């Protein structure tokens, strides 16, 4: 399972002093993500820039 803390869309909001997911999901997407047996986010994108560069070489 991919962890939100390593996702590129997991951003820190300084005003609220909290992390949040910046992906624009509708209610159906949330229902599929949290209601289904599959607990993997289809919007996950690795925030590891080094992994992206390694793949390009």
C-alpha positions in Angstrom: 0.0 0.0 0.0 1.3 3.4 -0.9 1.5 5.9 2.0 0.1 9.4 1.8 3.2 10.8 3.5 5.3 9.9 0.5 2.8 11.2 -2.1 3.5 14.3 -4.1 0.0 15.5 -3.5 0.3 15.4 0.3 1.0 19.1 1.1 1.4 21.2 4.2 -0.9 24.1 4.8 1.0 26.7 6.9 -2.2 28.6 7.8 -4.0 25.5 9.3 -0.7 23.9 10.3 -1.8 20.5 8.9 -1.2 18.2 5.9 -3.9 17.6 3.3 -4.3 15.8 0.0 -4.4 18.4 -2.8 -6.0 16.1 -5.4 -9.4 17.4 -6.5 -11.6 14.3 -5.8 -15.3 14.2 -6.0 -17.6 12.2 -3.6 -17.5 9.1 -5.8 -13.7 9.0 -5.7 -13.7 9.3 -1.9 -16.3 6.6 -1.6 -14.2 4.2 -3.8 -11.1 5.1 -1.9 -12.4 4.6 1.6 -15.4 2.3 1.1 -13.9 -0.4 -1.0 -11.8 -3.4 -0.1 -8.9 -2.0 -2.1 -7.1 0.6 0.0 -4.8 2.0 -2.6 -5.2 5.5 -4.0 -5.3 5.7 -7.8 -4.0 9.3 -7.7 -0.8 8.4 -5.8 2.3 9.9 -7.3 5.7 9.4 -5.7 7.1 12.6 -4.2 10.6 11.1 -4.5 12.3 13.3 -7.2 15.4 11.0 -7.2 13.3 8.0 -8.2 12.0 9.9 -11.2 15.5 11.0 -12.3 16.8 7.4 -11.9 14.1 6.2 -14.1 15.0 8.7 -16.8 18.7 7.7 -16.9 
